């Protein structure tokens, strides 16, 4: 499966969006989903990158999950209007990022996928990024079609349901993906210590290095 996606400069993203390249609403550094995808073989049979679904990033770029291949990803599902759990999940992710050793921190990216495609437009996700101070160099924010959101949630083992107020009751889970998009560990619950996730990410990065000829 090949995804000919190249998004190297802010100017390129601006042209795609029809926006002024100097617009302050666009990040100076584009997120991981807009990096140039290096040629690779097909995903493994356990990889989430087999999915053919298309997602929209907060810079308006249409991508497939396969663009994230090549680096470990820490993935969580959320929505920007969440009143309780999602701010805690985000805090847990940020604590995890800070807990990573310096050398490892630069090799790990984070992905937030919205349950709420109706309200979580690229503009809403971009405002959330700015409000939450999520650096574009390591954070990807995505929204997708309802059926695609449901499919991804099912593969991750996440349940969710929208109520009459527009809030979502949902599983609280953080998922670690290795560089091939395979699930290597999941953490359920809120306010968890990041120690076990840090250890799993270290293992994910170090093992391929040890196995290189």
C-alpha positions, 0 to 999 in steps of 0.5 A: 500500500503506497501513500504518495504524500509529501508535505515538507513546507508550510507553504505547501500546506497553505496552497492546499488549504487555499490560505495565506502562507503567513496565516498565524493559524497554520503551524510553523512546523507541520505535524508528523502526518505531513512528513514525506513518506519514505518508500516501504513494503506493505504493512504487516498483517497486524498493522493498523496501517492496513486501513484504507480510511482517509483522515483530515488533519488540523492543517486540512491535509487528507491522509491515511494512517500509513503516513505515520509509519516509521516511528512509534506512535502514542495514540488516544481517541478524544473530542475537543468538547469533552468536559471530563476525561479527555483533558485528563487523557491529554495530561497523561499523554503530556506527562508521558512525553515529558517522562521520556528520556531526551534521546527517546523523546525525539523518536516518538510521536503522539496522535489524537483522533476525534470521536466527533467529526461533526464539530472537530473540523480542521479549524477546531482541531487547530484551535485545540492544538494552540490552546493545549500547546501541542507542538507540531513537531510531534503531535498529529490531530485527526478527524474522520468519517463516522464509519472510519472512526467506529472502525478504528475504535473497534480495532483499538477496543474502544467503546463510545456513545454520543448522548443527547447533549453531544457528549461522548461516553467512551473508554479511556485508553492510551495505545502504543504503536510500534514503527509498523503500526502494530499495537504493543501496549495499551493503558486503560484508565486515567491518571496512570503513572507513565513508567510502564509506557516509557519502558514499552517505548524504549523496548520498541525503539531499541529492539529494531536497533539491536536487530540491524545487521 
